[in-house]
């Protein structure tokens, strides 16, 4: 190489080096500016008022519990002398910790001290991780410690979503007087409907969560692989040891307890948590979403809440992360976000600082229906069946009966079927896939390996998957379900409450499942078909979450489907549609058409096929709660 060429090459390399160094310096500058200005960026992103304080001291302590176990606790204070109103967040999720540090910085800049604690066995806290078991004792011990701290001005709030809301419910009837309010988001204290629906295990919620949190620490990367492996593993009562890597007694209890009357749901601590709402006398702000897996349990808690007159319930068109998802345009009014900051600050300002409420009203449900642009405050929701001079809430019953046109009218909406044969086949090896809905959680942890929650466009062919312990393939299907449609609506209707469906069916097996999907066709476009609600029933659990009795092959069994409540405007010209199939995988465990305990089913059990038929006994009907009033909305 000539001297001139070497010199030119050195100049080129020096130039490239300067570009790389300059690029790195620019990147560091951008990151540094973003880090320094992160609180202002956060404020603008959430359209929050100007900060009132600077950030102050940050300290860390290990707080001893009553049994001597110490929990890692981080305290962020606003700048200035003297005590401050205080927010407590108790967290099991290590991956969420940096976000909570940011949140605590935001609270401090609004004049609150913020205490963030890792729960027992998670993060940097000592002890053994057992979900929810220690949260009452540890929560009360932490509150006793907190009320003695000089930085607390005597006004405390408990705040947080999901499990961070569960820890609040665990102590809600015994908090000290310094606790002026609690804000449990996207969590309900009755866990059985979160874990099961009519004997069908909710894999998308509980198996995903077990794969994420089997022991200490979150397993986001490995957890995604374990979740998929767990879905295909049979028998499932061995999945903790064979797939998740540790025996999990709490998970096995759930697997062996499909009925609400089973011993796992009758334990004293579980009953205490389930019945907690009626014993609560502290004002609460409940924040939930129509498409959150805890929504039904949370709505039930609101209806039983002892402090309801002083509390508020916010319901938006959100999933578990407080976001909109699915195929319906929710519009700019839906807002969203994990903590619903404008509403949260409004509530905390009132209860911890004595400021007037601007956005919320005590004793009211603050509600935004999917696709609506106006928030409404109503004293109760769902509205009870009533008739006044201006408003009416009525159940419109649509009888489902095969005839010359499939299904005939017996009410306001005729329901002609696409087929005069109301029967289908359930092969457990080719289950119908989940397509949206509310009882979904895996998307929050494993986005690429989960089902999108919310009102998702429906595939009319009942898309299925063939499963075994080693393979999963997609294939088309033919007779895996049936579809019924109403005539086009002649005017807008507003569904407000819980729809119900009653069917009598027969099966060529002693047990099986039926999944019902309530769909709107033409919600936004003539060719769309979006899921509004999904419900399931089995022959073993036909009308409630209590096992009834064993059925003989061919015996007619009446099933009742209780859809979760919804507020939904169905536009003029749209149709209501009812799909019946026998699975929604992985939202629900695949039924093998056997009566034996589901978690013990092996690969061989998945070879039994069921033929299911709707019996024309004159009692099949779909009941839809319709609201009418000055603006056709509650």
Secondary structure, 3 states (H helix, E strand, C coil): CCHHHHHHHHHHHHHHHHHHHHHHHHHHHHHHHHHHCHHHHHHHHCCCCCCCCCEEEEEEEEEECCCCCEEEEEEEEECCCCCEEEEEEEECCHHHHHHHHHHHHHHHHCCCEEEEEECCCCCCCCCCCCCCCCHHHHHHHHHHHHHCCCCEEEEEEEEEECHHHHHHHHHCCCCCCCEEEEEEECCCCCCHHHHEECCEECHHHHHHHHHHCCCCCCCHHHHHHHHHHHHCCCCHHHHHHHHHCCCCHHHHHHHCCCCCCCHHHCCHHHHHHHCHHHHCCCCEEEEEECCCCCHHHHHHHHHHCCCHHHCEEEEECCCCCCCCCECCCCCHHHCCCCCCHHHHHHHHHHHHHCCCCCCCCCCEEEECCECCCCCEEECCCCCCCEECCCCEEEEEEEECCEECCEECCCCCCCCCECCCCCEEEEECCEEEECCCECCCCHHHCCHHHCCCCEECECCCCCCEEEECCCCEEEECCCCCCEEEECCCCCCCEEEEECCEEEEEEEECCCCCEEEEEEEEECCCCCCCEEEEEEEEEECCCCCCCCCCCCCCCCCCEEEEEECCCEEEEECCCCEEEEEEECCCECCCCCCCCCCCCHHHCCHHHHHCEEEEEECCCCCCEEEEEEEECCCCCC
